[in-house]
Structure formats: structure tokens, C-alpha cells
Amino acid sequence: STGASPQATASGAPGTSEEAGAPAWSRVNLGFVSAYILVHGGEAAIVDTGVEGSGDAIAAALTGIGLDFPAVAHVILTHNHGDHAGSAADVLDRAADAIGYAGAEDIAGVTAPRALTPVQDGDSVFDLQIVTVPGHTAGSIAVLDPAAGGILVAGDALGTSGGAPTLPGAQFTADMDQANVSVVKLGGLTFETLLVGHGEPIESGAAQQVAALGAAG
């Protein structure tokens, strides 16, 4: 995937956090790519940061759900492509106390104001499960939130089109065979909602659809 200047809109999600009343997830729609905010008990994790210049859009999305950057404790990058990690430095500067995370193989490709923490399969961050999904990039990860019925933020390991999950675009994927294996892996997880970098969210029955995509692959 390639970058362009963000023209963002923030869209909320139906699920709410029992502790704080904020949406369990919120989408930062940057036009051709999305970032996401996951909320637990008034504390937030930002998953992906969009292209360079997306910081204001993420700030507006936080404001829209009653939060601000001091509430952001974690910034998780699904991979190092510029449309997902392009504003990592800005977001981490604004969320001064947040820890940044990425797959170990992708960290060298990210510009950040402080060292990122490498994560591996099965690691837990903020009660979120890290799932390694290599293929699109060597260090691609997805983020599984078991709360609110199960939410999977897949980065570019999956896309969506016409209300259905799709394989990542071959043009921008380093290893499609490995990417297909990762899709099968994701289809074996338990989640209702699928959030992707490119495409609209799928808010119910998503795991079954991903499993079917993997089986057809």
C-alpha cells in the first residue's frame, strides 16, 4: 500500500467499555487507510498511525470518544509500511508516556522518537493478544482484543471488499504464500469484528468468513 495526504474522518463503534462508557473501538478513517483506537477502562491503545500527517486526525478521534493523548498508553504498529507507521513519531511524541510496539523484523523500518518494543506471537499488551502474521511484511502482526465479543485488528494481513474479507494485495506483499498461511491462522481465532487497514469493518461473524477465505486460498 502507498501513501497520500490524509483526509480523515473518525467513526465510532457500537461496543462500549463497561468501565468507562467509551467505545470499545473507534476507527480513524484516513480515506484509503484506517487506524484504530481500542479502549479499556478509560485507557487507550492506538493500532497503526496512518501516513505522515495523520496525528491531528487521531487527536480528533480521541476527542470524539472523550479521551486525549495522555490516555494513550500503547501504540501498536501492525507493520512498517508508511501508510500504517508514517505518523508513528508524531503520535509517540504526543502520547509521551506511551510504549510503542512492532514485530521485531519490522522495527528497523519505523521512524520513532524512542525505541519500540518487539512483540512475538502470544504476547499480551494491554490485555490484547499479539498474533504474528508474516507475509505482507516479515514482521506483520495482528491484534486480538477478546473483549466486546472479540475484535481483530488485522493491519494488512487481510482487507475487506463488499462486506467480505480479502487477501492482502499481492503488489505490496512480500510473500503471498506466507500471507495465505497467516490468513488460515487468523481464521482459527475467535472474534466477531474484523478491522483492517484497507476496507470497511466487518462487525459480525468475521472469524467464520476469514476461515472460509483461508480454506479457499
N, C-alpha and C positions, 0 to 999 in steps of 0.2 A: 504494500500500500504506500501511497505517496502523499506528500503534504500540500496543504494550501492554507491560506489565512482563515482562521475560524470565524464563522458567523453562527454564534451559539444560541441555543435555547435550552433552558433547563426544564425537564419534565419529571414530575414526581412519580411515586409508585403506590399501589394500593395498600401494601402491607405496612403496618405501623409497629414501632418498637414498643413493647409492653412497658418498658421502664420510663421512656421519655416522651412518647407520643409523636416523635419524628418519624418520617417514612423509613421503613426498613431498608429501602434502597431508593436512590434518585439518579436519574440519567442526566448527564450533561451532554446534550446533543450539539455537536460541533459541526453539523452539516453532513459531512461524509464519514465521520468517525465519532465515537462516543467515549466518554469517560464515565465512571460511576462512583457514587458515594454510598457506602454501606454504613449503617448506624446501629450501634448497640449502646443503650443506656446513656444517650447524650454524647457519646464519643464516636468519632467517625474515622473510617479508613477510606482513602481515595484510591481507586483502582484505575490506573492509567491517567495520563495528564494531557493527552491531545498533542496537537502540533505546537510549535513555539508560538507564544502569544495567547495561549488559552487560559492563563491564570485568572484574568478578570471574569471569564465565563464560569470557571469553577468557583470563584468567590461568590458570584451571583447565585449559583446553585446552592451553595451552603447557606447563604442568607435566606433563600427561599424556603428552606426547611428549618429555619430558626437557629442555625449554627454559624460559626465563623472559623477562621483558620486555627485559633488556639484549641478548638475542639478536635482537630485532626491529629491523631497520634500515630498514624501509619499511612505511608504512601507506597503502594504495591504496583510494580510495573510488570505487565504480562510478558513484555518482550522489548527489545531495544530499538525497534523501528521508530523513525522520527514522528510519525503521526500518533504514536502511543506514549513516547517518552520525551517528546520535544519540549514540553514545559516542565520537566522534572525539576530542573534547577530553580525555576521561578516558584513552583509550588512548595518545594522544600525550604526555600528562603522564607516564604510567607508562613508556612507551618513550621516554625523554628524548632519546635520540640519533637517533631515527628521523626520516626525512623523510616528510612527508605529501604525497600526490598526489591530484589530481582533474582531471576535464575542465574546461577554462578557463571554459566557460559556467555551470558549476555551483558554482564556488568561492565565490561571494558568498553562497550559501545554506548554507554549512557553518560551524559554530562550532568554532574550533580555537585552541589556545594559541600557535601560531606560523603564519607564512604557509605556505600549501600551494603546492606546485609544480604549475603547469598542465602537462598532458601532451596530446600530439596523436597522431594516427594514425601508427603505425610507431615511436613512441618505445620505447626499451628501458629498463626499470627492473629491476635485479637479474636480468638475463638473461630477463626476462619481456617479452613484446611487448604494447604497448598498442594496442587496436583501438577506434576511435571507433564508437559505435553509437547515434547520436541517434534520438530518437523518444519513448522513455519519459520522458526529460528531454532538454533541448537538449545537455547536456554528458555524457550517459551514455557510459561506456567499459566494455569487457570486457578481461580479462587472459588472455593465452595463454602457457602455460608449455610450451615444446617438449619439456622433459624428461619422463621416465617415460611415454613413449608419446603425450604431448600431452594437456594439461589446459586446458580453457577455463572460466574463471570469468566468467559472463555477467551477474552482477547481476540486474537486472530486464529485460534485453533479451530474455530467454527465461524461461519457467517450465518445470516438468515436472508431469505428471499421469499416473498409471497406467503409469509407465515410459517415457513418450514426451515429447518436448519440446512446449511450447505457446507460443503468442504471449503477449506481456505483457498484463496485464489492461487493457482499454480504459478502465475507470473512472479509473485512475490514470496513464494515458499521455497525454502532451501532444499527440502527433501520431502516430496509428496508421499512416498511410500511410508516414511516415518510419520508423517502427518496423518495418514489414514489409520495407522496403528493407534495414534493418540485419540482419534475420533472414537474408535472402538472402546478404548479405555474410558472415555468420558461417558459413553452410553451405558457403562456398567455402574455409574454412580446414581445416587438417589437425589433428585431435585425436581421441582415443578417449573421453576422460572429460569430461562436462559437469557443472559445478557451478553451481547457480542460487540466487538469493535465496529463492525460494519453491518448494518441491518437493524430491523426493529426487534425489540424484545419478544420472546415467546413466554407467556405468563402462566400457562398450564400445560401439563402433560409433556414437558420438554424432554425429559430423560428418555421416554419411550420413543420419541421422534429421532433423537440422536442415536439411540440404539439401532433403530431401523436404518438410518443413514449409514452407520458403521457396517451393518450386516450386508448392505447393498454394495459397499465400497470395493 
